[in-house]
Amino acid sequence: MKYVYHMVPKSMVGENLISLNEMKLSEPTLYENYAKKYFDHPDRPKLLAKSVPKLNCLWNDVIFLLPLHPYYIYEALNSIGSSVKKDLMFYKIPTERLLENKNAVFLYSKEKDNGPASEIPEDEVELIDIISYEECSSLPVDTYEYFKEGHKNGSQMGMFVYIPHILSLGSINVKDVERVNWSISPGK
């Protein structure tokens, strides 16, 4: 079976993951809590109006998913001496749960990243058939280097920088989906 991963929300209503824009309409209080992260940097609020090529929607119309087990992020951060929580939980979502959605991969390459205020280059987004999707088995080298540099400089770091993102347009039912602790290796 193939999987994608999403951090388990601290607060959630119902059994479906929904986009921020859908949350804004149906759960305004939750929206306020989850939208706060976009105001921690002067350029990040611009993400709220960013267009996603090929999906023909806005950044906040999609659900962001990891294409690799979150352990690889934990392992990298821990290996450089960064202080990380050990109990961060993620949904391990079977890709069958995304069959009704329109899905794409945002490649998020270092070479084409011009910051949150810039447009997403069209060639950085590829529509995918979720049936033929393959889970990644390692952390991108650019992500690891970003973590090392950020830790060395004492900078605030994003956890998912330069990791391809699966963008799913539509809701995702997570009823009875396995939850995994990111500090436990997927082989255990």
C-alpha positions in Angstrom: 0.0 0.0 0.0 1.1 3.6 -0.7 0.9 6.4 1.8 1.1 10.2 2.2 1.5 11.9 5.6 -0.2 14.9 7.3 0.5 16.2 10.8 -2.4 15.4 13.1 -4.1 18.7 13.8 -4.3 19.9 17.5 -8.0 20.7 16.9 -10.3 19.2 14.3 -14.0 19.0 13.7 -15.3 15.9 12.0 -13.3 13.1 10.3 -12.1 15.0 7.2 -9.0 17.1 6.6 -10.1 20.2 4.7 -8.3 23.1 3.2 -7.9 26.4 5.0 -10.3 28.2 2.6 -13.0 25.6 3.3 -12.2 25.8 7.0 -12.6 29.6 6.8 -16.2 29.1 5.7 -17.2 26.1 7.9 -15.1 26.5 11.0 -14.0 30.2 11.3 -12.5 29.8 14.8 -10.3 26.9 13.7 -9.3 28.9 10.6 -8.1 31.8 12.8 -5.9 29.4 14.8 -4.4 27.6 11.7 -4.0 30.8 9.6 -1.7 32.4 12.3 1.3 30.5 11.0 1.1 32.6 7.8 1.8 35.8 9.8 5.2 34.8 11.4 7.2 36.4 8.5 6.4 39.6 6.4 6.2 37.6 3.1 4.2 34.6 4.4 0.7 36.4 4.3 1.2 36.5 0.5 0.9 32.7 0.4 -2.8 33.2 1.3 -3.4 34.6 -2.2 -0.9 32.5 -4.1 -2.1 30.7 -7.2 -1.3 27.0 -7.7 -0.5 26.4 -11.4 -2.2 23.4 -13.1 -4.7 22.9 -10.2 -6.2 26.4 -11.0 -6.8 27.2 -7.3 -5.2 29.1 -4.5 -2.6 27.8 -2.0 -5.2 27.6 0.7 -7.6 25.5 -1.4 -5.4 22.4 -1.2 -4.3 20.0 1.6 -0.5 19.7 1.9 0.8 16.2 2.3 4.3 14.7 2.8 5.5 12.1 0.2 7.8 10.6 2.8 7.6 9.2 6.3 8.1 12.1 8.7 10.7 10.0 10.6 13.3 11.2 7.9 12.7 14.8 9.0 12.9 14.0 12.7 16.1 12.0 12.1 17.8 14.8 10.2 16.8 17.5 12.7 17.9 15.2 15.6 21.2 14.3 13.9 22.3 17.9 13.7 21.5 18.6 17.4 18.4 20.6 16.8 15.9 20.4 19.8 12.9 18.5 18.5 9.7 17.1 20.1 9.7 13.3 20.1 5.9 13.0 20.2 4.8 14.7 17.0 2.1 12.6 15.4 1.2 12.3 11.7 -1.6 10.6 9.8 -0.4 7.8 7.6 -3.0 8.2 4.8 -3.5 5.5 2.2 -3.4 7.1 -1.2 -6.8 5.5 -2.0 -8.3 8.2 0.3 -7.2 10.8 -2.4 -8.8 9.1 -5.4 -11.7 11.5 -5.7 -9.4 14.5 -5.4 -7.3 16.3 -8.0 -3.7 15.8 -7.0 -0.4 17.3 -7.9 3.2 17.3 -6.7 4.8 20.7 -5.9 8.5 19.9 -6.5 9.7 22.7 -4.2 13.2 22.7 -5.6 15.9 25.0 -4.1 16.9 26.3 -7.5 13.5 27.7 -8.3 12.4 28.8 -4.8 12.2 32.6 -4.6 10.5 32.9 -1.3 6.8 32.9 -0.2 6.0 36.2 -2.0 6.9 34.9 -5.4 4.7 33.0 -7.8 5.1 29.2 -8.1 6.8 28.4 -11.4 4.5 26.3 -13.6 7.1 23.6 -14.1 7.4 23.2 -10.3 3.8 21.6 -10.3 3.0 18.3 -11.9 -0.4 16.8 -12.0 -0.2 13.2 -10.7 -2.3 10.0 -10.9 -2.4 9.1 -7.3 -2.6 5.4 -8.3 0.9 5.5 -9.8 2.4 7.7 -7.0 5.5 6.5 -5.3 6.5 7.4 -1.8 9.9 9.0 -1.3 12.4 6.9 0.8 14.8 9.7 1.8 15.1 13.3 2.7 16.3 15.6 -0.1 19.9 16.7 0.3 18.9 20.4 0.0 16.5 20.0 3.0 19.3 18.4 5.1 21.7 21.2 4.1 19.0 23.8 4.9 18.6 22.3 8.4 22.3 22.2 9.0 22.8 25.9 8.0 19.7 27.0 9.9 20.8 25.2 13.1 24.4 26.6 12.7 23.0 30.2 12.4 20.3 29.8 15.0 17.7 30.6 12.5 14.0 29.7 12.7 13.6 26.8 10.3 10.6 25.5 8.4 10.2 21.7 8.8 9.2 21.0 5.2 11.5 23.2 3.2 12.6 21.7 -0.2 10.6 18.6 0.4 8.2 17.9 -2.5 4.6 18.4 -1.4 1.6 16.5 -2.5 -1.2 19.0 -3.1 -4.7 17.5 -2.9 -7.7 19.5 -4.0 -10.6 18.2 -2.0 -11.2 16.8 1.5 -9.6 13.7 2.9 -11.3 11.3 5.2 -9.0 10.2 8.0 -11.4 8.0 10.0 -9.5 5.0 11.3 -6.3 6.1 9.6 -3.1 5.0 11.4 -1.2 7.7 13.3 2.5 7.5 13.4 5.0 9.1 15.8 7.7 10.8 13.7 10.4 9.8 16.1 9.9 6.1 15.4 11.6 4.6 12.4 9.1 3.2 9.8 11.1 -0.1 9.9 10.1 -0.7 13.5 
